Amino acid sequence: MARFEVSKPLTPDTIGHNEPQDTGNVDRDNTTTQTKPKKGRKAGSRKTRCEFKLTLTRTPSNKWDVTVLNGTHNHEPSLNPSTHPTHRKLTQDKVKLVKSMSDRAAKPWDILLAMRQLDLETHVTTANIQNQKAKLRKEELGGRTATEALLELLMNSSDWATSWVKDPNTNGLNRLLFCNHKCPGILSFWGRQTQIVCQ
């Protein structure tokens, strides 16, 4: 007989996310917790130290027996399932849709509208789509910068005549000039300036 206990932790976790640090944030239960400032994305803890607790026990007939040990919550119920990340998780079909539409330069809002046409009950947000686009781009670059990827694409194509200059000290790209053999236009990048010459 399988038995599972489901509850919210009553004490700070052992990883150290709730250890006192420099700056304070207020949790849902209006208690102040300390978190260390981080670079990059700002993500707060969702923990509220809710005391709700239940046990699930599988019976011999493969049904579940639910026993509520503590039915007390210290927060209001969620008004929308989209407040929970698990409901916003992208399925494989949705990831394929994001990739397909991103390849055609579609904006996150347009991708979301397409998703809602396919699934009226979706709880995905534009932020989830932006995150997925960033993940796909990172995978596509494979550790390269966007400029390195562009240069590799140009060098592997027979359609482009390419010239570049690198800084010998930093190995950074100082100048990139490329021209499509089929087009009389030249697109030149020199430092931060973009110059288009049409003949």
Secondary structure, DSSP 4 states (H G I P E B T S, - for coil): --EEEEE--SS--TTSTTS--SEEEE-TTS-EEEE---SS------------EEEEEE-TTS-EEEEEEE---SSPPPS-GGGSGGGGPPPHHHHHHHHHHHHTT--HHHHHHHHHHH-TT----HHHHHHHHHHHHHHHHTT--HHHHHHHHHHT-TTEEEEEEE-TTT--EEEEEEEETT-S-EEEEETTEEEEE--
